[in-house]
Amino acid sequence: MLDYDLHCHSNVSDGLLPPAELMVRAAGRGVKYIALTDHDDIRGLAEAAKVASEHDMGFINGVEISVTWRSHTLHIVGLNIDPANAALQAGLHSVREGRGNRAMLMSESLARSGIGGALEGAYKFAANKEIIGRTHFARFLVENGHAKDVRSVFKNFLVKGKPGFVPHQWANLTDAINWITGSGGIAVLAHPGRYTSGKKPMGRKTLRELLAEFVELGGRGIEVVTGSHTPEQYAEFAHYATEFGLFASCGSDFHGPGESYRDLGRLPDLPLECRPIWQAWETTH
């Protein structure tokens, strides 16, 4: 089992646990190297790094940037970034600015379907009001009996064609990769098995076009082992990593107890043909 977990979230974005508690949980589950990758925000990194050090874990500064590519919403993880980089900070601030207006429109959409009080209810779950997002609305919907758990919310709400869905323009792919690489980090395509065209997985032709553009712009990694991938997808994306010359990354994508595909750490090993992402920074230090 891998002792690296390079994708997880604290309550600085849409996780349930504060950064310090998240690190304690990771250490308790045998993680030796961890990256905190909150959505569009890096303000939890200093606290997390301090506690990780106290528990003898290697800490990698990270972030997960929301991106619009064609008609798709993607997530690009930045690993080994410099959180003090001014361009990165400004870019993330620009992404966060649009979240408040989107939340208001999501609430209005839910109200039209007979669900009132969603905006206030969602903000109740957002420790960081700047990162209000779908997960906070999902927790509100669960609390009010509209779904049994957070994952099942996304079958009937907050997705295209359902109440609460609002299209949104996030960062463009070029900018997101430039912010990451400009701060000394490595850009990684997060959980590629989750991207869809309508209700179907993204087609191979489109995925290859995305990966070709991602590499051309300076992207260097792809998540192969991640919480939402199946064992068959580990093999599939290991193949893409080899085909496009990408490093392979891994992470639980943990958001909180009872809400995530899998808990922190104890991830299956990367397929043998993969080049682990941490080789990219171990060789530069």
Secondary structure, 3 states (H helix, E strand, C coil): CECEECCECCCCCCCCCCHHHHHHHHHHCCCCEEEECCECCCCCHHHHHHHHHHCCCEEEEEEEEEEEECCEEEEEEEECCCCCCHHHHHHHHHHHHCHHHHHHHHHHHHHHCCCCCHHHHHHHCCCCHHHCCHHHHHHHHHHCCCCCCHHHHHHHCCCCCCCCCCCCCCEEHHHHHHHHHHCCCEEEECCHHHCEECCEECCHHHHHHHHHHHHHCCCCEEEEEECCCCHHHHHHHHHHHHHHCCEEEEECCECCCCCCCCCCCCECCCCCCCCECHHHHHCCC
